[in-house]
């Protein structure tokens, strides 16, 4: 395999593109960002400097991924998603005589999207939080706090409303918008993988291919 970069894309010096990755029209990837193998960067997406992206990550069109973001393997970032890294941003100094630089400082906060997670179209993702393994965030959501592994969350602000399988199919809905207090095994009706769900925590019972939870 080889790397494909559209003629209109901008890939700055110091960017690492893994084997089999594709960068489409008018995308811009800033310096020192690293993408793993088999990634897709959709048209007109912007990835800031120093971003770490794992293998087989799909970033659809018009996404904005800022400094401080880490995307693990198999993450899906749908079209129009925006990440943030500063809770109280200002363009200029208090006297308005100088612009702040875009270099990271003590106000730059990280965001971690863990393996297999999906973020739906036109979401806004806050900072100093994580999106759990194989979690799913519904389209148009505003995420202001961390989403646990295998949880389905949506809304503004986003709230956990249920659990999803590795394959993306819903496993169950919680009785309320908060994780209900119960404990039982649940099997996916589509792929057959099974999970133990207790007080909102999802544990894989039959992970495929010998994978283990971390």
C-alpha positions as CSV (number, residue, x, y, z in Angstrom):
1,X,0.0,0.0,0.0
2,X,1.0,3.6,-0.3
3,X,-0.1,7.0,1.0
4,X,-2.5,9.1,-1.1
5,X,-2.6,12.9,-0.7
6,X,-5.0,14.9,-2.9
7,X,-3.2,17.7,-4.8
8,X,-5.2,20.4,-3.0
9,X,-4.5,19.1,0.5
10,X,-1.8,20.7,2.7
11,X,0.4,18.4,4.7
12,X,3.0,20.3,6.6
13,X,6.6,19.3,7.4
14,X,7.0,16.8,10.2
15,X,3.7,15.1,9.6
16,X,3.7,11.3,9.7
17,X,1.2,9.4,7.5
18,X,1.0,5.7,8.0
19,X,0.9,3.2,5.2
20,X,-2.4,3.1,3.3
21,X,-3.7,6.4,4.7
22,X,-5.5,8.9,2.4
23,X,-5.9,12.7,2.7
24,X,-8.6,14.2,0.6
25,X,-9.3,17.6,-1.1
26,X,-8.4,20.8,0.8
27,X,-7.7,19.0,4.0
28,X,-4.9,20.6,6.2
29,X,-2.7,18.7,8.5
30,X,-0.3,20.8,10.7
31,X,3.2,20.0,11.7
32,X,4.2,17.1,14.0
33,X,0.9,15.3,13.7
34,X,1.1,11.5,13.5
35,X,-1.4,9.3,11.7
36,X,-1.2,5.5,11.8
37,X,-1.9,3.0,9.1
38,X,-5.1,3.0,7.0
39,X,-6.5,6.3,8.1
40,X,-8.8,8.6,6.1
41,X,-8.9,12.3,6.4
42,X,-12.0,13.7,4.7
43,X,-12.1,16.8,2.5
44,X,-11.7,20.2,4.1
45,X,-10.9,18.8,7.5
46,X,-8.3,20.6,9.7
47,X,-6.0,18.7,12.0
48,X,-3.8,20.9,14.2
49,X,-0.2,20.4,15.1
50,X,1.0,17.7,17.5
51,X,-2.2,15.6,17.2
52,X,-1.8,11.8,17.7
53,X,-4.0,9.5,15.6
54,X,-4.0,5.7,15.7
55,X,-4.5,3.1,13.0
56,X,-7.7,2.8,10.8
57,X,-9.2,6.1,12.0
58,X,-11.8,7.7,9.8
59,X,-12.2,11.4,9.9
60,X,-15.0,12.7,7.6
61,X,-15.3,16.0,5.9
62,X,-15.2,19.4,7.6
63,X,-13.9,18.1,11.0
64,X,-11.8,20.4,13.2
65,X,-9.3,18.5,15.4
66,X,-7.3,20.8,17.7
67,X,-4.0,20.5,19.5
68,X,-4.3,18.2,22.6
69,X,-6.5,15.6,21.0
70,X,-5.6,11.9,20.8
71,X,-7.6,9.5,18.7
72,X,-6.9,5.8,19.3
73,X,-7.3,3.0,16.8
74,X,-10.5,2.5,14.9
75,X,-12.1,5.8,15.9
76,X,-14.8,7.3,13.7
77,X,-15.1,11.2,13.6
78,X,-18.2,12.1,11.5
79,X,-18.6,15.1,9.3
80,X,-18.6,18.6,10.9
81,X,-17.3,17.5,14.3
82,X,-15.5,20.2,16.3
83,X,-13.0,19.6,19.1
84,X,-12.0,22.3,21.7
85,X,-9.0,22.6,24.0
86,X,-9.5,25.8,26.0
87,X,-12.5,26.4,28.4
88,X,-12.1,30.2,28.6
89,X,-10.5,31.3,25.3
90,X,-9.6,34.8,24.4
91,X,-8.2,36.1,21.1
92,X,-6.1,39.0,22.6
93,X,-4.4,40.1,25.8
94,X,-6.6,42.0,28.3
95,X,-5.4,45.4,26.9
96,X,-6.3,44.1,23.4
97,X,-2.8,45.2,22.2
98,X,-1.5,41.7,21.3
99,X,-2.9,38.5,20.0
100,X,-2.3,35.3,22.0
101,X,-0.4,32.7,20.1
102,X,-1.9,29.3,19.3
103,X,1.0,27.5,21.0
104,X,-0.1,25.2,23.8
105,X,0.1,26.6,27.4
106,X,-1.3,26.0,30.8
107,X,-4.9,26.6,29.5
108,X,-4.6,23.9,26.8
109,X,-6.5,20.8,28.0
110,X,-6.5,17.3,26.4
111,X,-9.2,15.2,25.0
112,X,-8.8,11.4,24.5
113,X,-11.1,9.4,22.2
114,X,-10.5,5.7,23.0
115,X,-10.4,2.8,20.5
116,X,-13.4,2.0,18.5
117,X,-15.5,5.1,19.6
118,X,-17.8,6.9,17.2
119,X,-18.6,10.6,17.3
120,X,-21.7,11.5,15.2
121,X,-22.0,14.3,12.7
122,X,-21.8,18.0,13.8
123,X,-20.9,17.2,17.4
124,X,-18.9,19.6,19.6
125,X,-16.5,18.0,22.0
126,X,-15.3,19.7,25.1
127,X,-11.9,19.2,26.7
128,X,-10.3,17.6,29.8
129,X,-12.4,14.6,29.1
130,X,-12.4,11.2,27.4
131,X,-14.8,9.3,25.1
132,X,-14.6,5.6,26.2
133,X,-13.9,2.5,24.2
134,X,-16.5,1.7,21.6
135,X,-18.7,4.5,23.0
136,X,-21.1,6.3,20.6
137,X,-22.0,9.9,20.6
138,X,-25.2,10.8,18.7
139,X,-25.2,13.5,16.0
140,X,-25.4,17.1,17.0
141,X,-24.4,16.5,20.6
142,X,-22.4,18.8,22.9
143,X,-20.1,16.7,25.1
144,X,-19.1,18.4,28.3
145,X,-18.1,15.4,30.4
146,X,-16.5,12.0,29.8
147,X,-18.5,9.2,28.2
148,X,-17.9,5.7,29.7
149,X,-16.8,2.7,27.6
150,X,-19.6,1.2,25.4
151,X,-22.1,4.0,26.4
152,X,-24.5,5.7,24.0
153,X,-24.7,9.4,24.7
154,X,-26.4,12.3,23.0
155,X,-28.0,15.7,23.6
156,X,-26.9,19.1,24.7
157,X,-25.3,18.5,27.1
158,X,-24.7,14.9,26.1
159,X,-26.0,12.3,28.6
160,X,-25.6,8.5,28.7
161,X,-28.9,6.9,27.7
162,X,-27.8,3.3,27.1
163,X,-25.1,0.9,25.9
164,X,-23.9,-0.2,22.5
165,X,-22.0,-3.2,21.2
166,X,-18.6,-3.2,19.5
167,X,-20.5,-3.6,16.2
168,X,-22.4,-0.4,16.9
169,X,-25.8,-2.0,17.6
170,X,-27.7,-0.8,20.7
171,X,-27.6,-3.3,23.6
172,X,-30.1,-1.7,25.9
173,X,-31.5,1.7,27.1
174,X,-31.2,2.8,30.7
175,X,-34.4,3.3,32.6
176,X,-33.5,7.0,33.0
177,X,-30.9,9.3,31.5
178,X,-28.6,8.2,34.3
179,X,-27.3,4.6,34.4
180,X,-29.9,2.5,36.2
181,X,-28.8,0.3,39.1
182,X,-29.0,-3.2,37.8
183,X,-26.6,-6.1,37.1
184,X,-27.2,-8.6,34.2
185,X,-25.5,-10.1,31.2
186,X,-26.6,-8.8,27.8
187,X,-26.0,-10.3,24.3
188,X,-26.0,-8.4,21.1
189,X,-28.8,-9.5,18.9
190,X,-26.8,-8.9,15.7
191,X,-23.3,-10.3,16.3
192,X,-23.8,-12.3,19.5
193,X,-21.0,-10.7,21.6
194,X,-21.9,-10.6,25.3
195,X,-21.4,-8.1,28.1
196,X,-21.9,-7.7,31.8
197,X,-23.6,-4.5,32.7
198,X,-23.6,-3.4,36.3
199,X,-24.5,0.1,37.6
200,X,-23.7,1.5,34.2
201,X,-20.3,-0.1,33.8
202,X,-20.0,-2.4,30.8
203,X,-17.5,-5.3,30.8
204,X,-16.9,-7.5,27.8
205,X,-17.5,-11.2,28.4
206,X,-16.7,-12.5,24.9
207,X,-14.3,-9.9,23.2
208,X,-13.4,-10.9,19.6
209,X,-10.0,-12.1,18.6
210,X,-8.7,-12.4,22.2
211,X,-8.9,-8.7,22.9
212,X,-9.0,-7.7,26.6
213,X,-10.3,-4.6,28.3
214,X,-7.8,-2.1,29.5
